[in-house]
Amino acid sequence: MIQSVIGSWILAIPLGLLVAFIWHLPIYWVFVAISLEEIFRLGLCLWKMHEKTWLVNLVDS
């Protein structure tokens, strides 16, 4: 959930607004900019899987 919130509100929405209203690029570039969130989220997921920080041992808790 944290990855979704960070990806959406910190990366995708501001980048989409920049591309659309500041740089005045066409709509397909706005779509590409917003879609970069998925690549960011993939990187975070792969990093967490490699570090194994997503595992929680419920037996020891």
Secondary structure as a PSIPRED ss2 file (coil, helix, strand):
# PSIPRED VFORMAT (PSIPRED V4.0)

   1 M C   1.000  0.000  0.000
   2 I H   0.000  1.000  0.000
   3 Q H   0.000  1.000  0.000
   4 S H   0.000  1.000  0.000
   5 V H   0.000  1.000  0.000
   6 I H   0.000  1.000  0.000
   7 G H   0.000  1.000  0.000
   8 S H   0.000  1.000  0.000
   9 W H   0.000  1.000  0.000
  10 I H   0.000  1.000  0.000
  11 L H   0.000  1.000  0.000
  12 A H   0.000  1.000  0.000
  13 I H   0.000  1.000  0.000
  14 P H   0.000  1.000  0.000
  15 L H   0.000  1.000  0.000
  16 G H   0.000  1.000  0.000
  17 L H   0.000  1.000  0.000
  18 L H   0.000  1.000  0.000
  19 V H   0.000  1.000  0.000
  20 A H   0.000  1.000  0.000
  21 F H   0.000  1.000  0.000
  22 I H   0.000  1.000  0.000
  23 W C   1.000  0.000  0.000
  24 H C   1.000  0.000  0.000
  25 L C   1.000  0.000  0.000
  26 P C   1.000  0.000  0.000
  27 I H   0.000  1.000  0.000
  28 Y H   0.000  1.000  0.000
  29 W H   0.000  1.000  0.000
  30 V H   0.000  1.000  0.000
  31 F H   0.000  1.000  0.000
  32 V H   0.000  1.000  0.000
  33 A H   0.000  1.000  0.000
  34 I H   0.000  1.000  0.000
  35 S H   0.000  1.000  0.000
  36 L H   0.000  1.000  0.000
  37 E H   0.000  1.000  0.000
  38 E H   0.000  1.000  0.000
  39 I H   0.000  1.000  0.000
  40 F H   0.000  1.000  0.000
  41 R H   0.000  1.000  0.000
  42 L H   0.000  1.000  0.000
  43 G H   0.000  1.000  0.000
  44 L H   0.000  1.000  0.000
  45 C H   0.000  1.000  0.000
  46 L H   0.000  1.000  0.000
  47 W H   0.000  1.000  0.000
  48 K H   0.000  1.000  0.000
  49 M H   0.000  1.000  0.000
  50 H H   0.000  1.000  0.000
  51 E H   0.000  1.000  0.000
  52 K C   1.000  0.000  0.000
  53 T C   1.000  0.000  0.000
  54 W C   1.000  0.000  0.000
  55 L C   1.000  0.000  0.000
  56 V C   1.000  0.000  0.000
  57 N C   1.000  0.000  0.000
  58 L C   1.000  0.000  0.000
  59 V C   1.000  0.000  0.000
  60 D C   1.000  0.000  0.000
  61 S C   1.000  0.000  0.000
